[in-house]
Amino acid sequence: RIDGTAEISRDHLLEQSFFAGGSAHGYDLRVSTDHALKWYTGEGKPSGSEDPPEHLGWYLDLLDPMGEDGPTARGELVAAELKVRGERIIVTSMIPSEEPCDYGGEGWLTELTYVDGRPPVGVLFDLNDDGVFDDLDTLDVVVDDPEPGAPATRQLGANAKASLIGIIQQPAIIGAGESEYKFASGGMPADVEVTRENPGSAAGGRTAWGELQ
């Protein structure tokens, strides 16, 4: 509300959502929508009648897309600081265990383009750990209403991945040129999960070093 606009509601924001999920290479995965955001440039608040609609920002609800009756709320929440790297925002979320005496739960690593909430371009996770980001790292998603002649399934790159060690902390990040590594520590048991990613616009990192005498 830097411009003084008051009473901003969800109606003034573009909705992004997790619309598909599944498993590949031993990981539970999610895919979020890729809606384009057209920024509102008028005064006050957008009416919603613009063509195309204009918005003041975006939001994404942490709903499980694999619920039996559609997207389901499971008590997922973000308790760690968000991190911005390159054009992406890095989100770690958790779903605490329903057992009151259980320390565990689920942990998720999600990445979005911070400007508009869209998933990063291309394949994000190296799920089969072969050092290449390609179709072998994608998820087969069933299309509800495919276009005539189009396949009923599509290969999509996931932008959210469940941790294999339960609830995780915001990861440490090491850039290594064409790959980027995220190191996320768990609670109990104490462990670290390493995720190899496509760095996108943040590609680079240290290419050489020398000791100064």
N, C-alpha and C positions, 0 to 999 in steps of 0.2 A: 504494500500500500504506500509506496514511496510517493506516488503521484497524488495522494490524498483520497483515492477512491475508497469508499467505505462499503461495508456490508457485502463483500464478495462471497458468493455462494458457489456450490458445485455447478449450478446452472451456467455460471460464467466461465467454466473450465472445460477443456476437452477431456473426455473420458478415454483412457487407455485401460486395457484389462487383459488378464491371462485368459486366453480363449482355447488353449489346447495344452495337453500334457501327455506324458507317457514315460517309458523307460528305454534306455539305450546304453549298452556297454556297462550295465550295472548301476547306472545313475537314474534317479527320478528327475524329470525335467519339465519345464514349462516354457510356453511360447506366448509372448504378449502381442497385442495388436499394434499395427503400424499406421495408425491414423495420422494424417498430415494436419498440422496445426497452422491456422491462419490467425495471426495476431490482430487483435482489435486495436485500431489506431484512432478511434473517435474519442469523444469526451464522455465521462461518466462510465457507464457499464454497457456491454453489448446487449442487444434486445433478443438475440437468438433468431431473428428474422432475416439476418444478412444472408446473402447467397454468393458464395458458400458461407456457412456460419463462421463467426469470428469469436475468439476466446481471449481471456486474460492469462491463460496458463493451462496446466493440465493436472490430472490426478490419476492414480492407479490404486484400486482396492486390492488388498492382499487376500484374495479369495482362491480357494483350491479349484482349478478348472476340472478336476476329475471326480467331483462329487456325483453321486448317483442321480440327483435331480438337477444337475447343472452346477455352476459355480457356488461353492459352499464356504461359509465362514467357519474357520476352525480355531479362532483365537490367535491368529498369527499377528505378531507385532514386531516393530523395529525398536530395539533398545540400544543399539550401537550408533555411534556418530556416522553420518553419511560422508562419503569421500568422493571428490571430483578428481578425475584424471583424464586429461585430454578433453574429449567431447562427451565423456560418459560420467554418469553418477553410479557409484557402487553402493549397493544396499545389502546389508546382512540382516536377516529377520529370523525369528524363531517361533516355534509352536510348542509351548511348554507341555510336558506330559500331563495327562488327565489324572494320573495317580498322585495323590497329595504327598506321598512320602518318596516319590521318585524324583531324582535330580535331573533326569534326562528330558529329552524332547527332540524335536527336529530343528535343523538349521538350514537356511537357504541363502544362497548367494545369487543376487539379481543385478543385472546391469542394464541401464537405459541411457538413451541420449538425453542429457539433462535439459536441453532447450525445449524439447517437445514430447519427451516420454516415449519416443519410438525405440524399438530394439536396435542395437548396433548393426551396422551394415555387414553382411557376410556371415560366415561361420565363426562363432565366438569361442567355443570350448573345443579343445582337442580331446575328445572323449575316449578315443581308442589309443591315445598316447603314442602316436606314430610320428609326431613332430610336424604333421601337415594338417591344415584346416580345410577340409573338403567335405564332399557328400557323405563320406563314411562317418562323419561326426554329426549327422543330422537326425532328425526325428521324423518318422512317417506319420503324417497328420491326415485324418479322414476329412474330406471336404463335404459339408452338408449338402450344398447345392452346386455341384460342379457345372461349369459351362459345357454346352454340347460339344462332344468330342474330346473334352479334357479329362484327365485321369481323376479317379475318385479319391486318390491320395496324393499328397504333396510332401516333398522333403523340405523341412524347414529347420533352420538353425535355432536351437533353444537359447534363451537369454537368462534363464534361471535354472539353477542346479542345486539339488538337495545335497547336503553334506553327508559323508559316510561316517562321520564321527559325532553326529548329534549336533547340539547347539554349538555355534562357533562365534568367534569374535571377529571384529573388522580385520580383514587380512592385511598383512604386510605385503608390499609389492616390489618386485625386482624386474626391471626392464632388461631384456636381452636381445635387442635387435628385432628380429622377426617373430619373437615370442615374448610373452610376458608371464611371469609366475606370481601367483598369489598364495601366500602361506597363511592359513587360518588355523588358529589353535582352538581346541575343544575344551570342554570343562572336565568332566570325568567320564571315561578315562582320559588322562592328559595325553593328548596326541596332536599332531599337526597334519593337516591335509593340504597337499600341494595341487594347485590347479594351473594347467598350462593354457594360456589364452592367446587369441589373436589381438595384438595391441592396438590395431587400427591407427588412428591419428597420433597415438602416443608412442608409436614405434621409434626406436632409437636406443637410448641407454649408453652405457660405457662401451666403447669399441676397443680401447686400448688403455694401458696405464704404464707409467714409468716412475721409478723411484728417484727423487731429487736428492742430490748429495749436498 
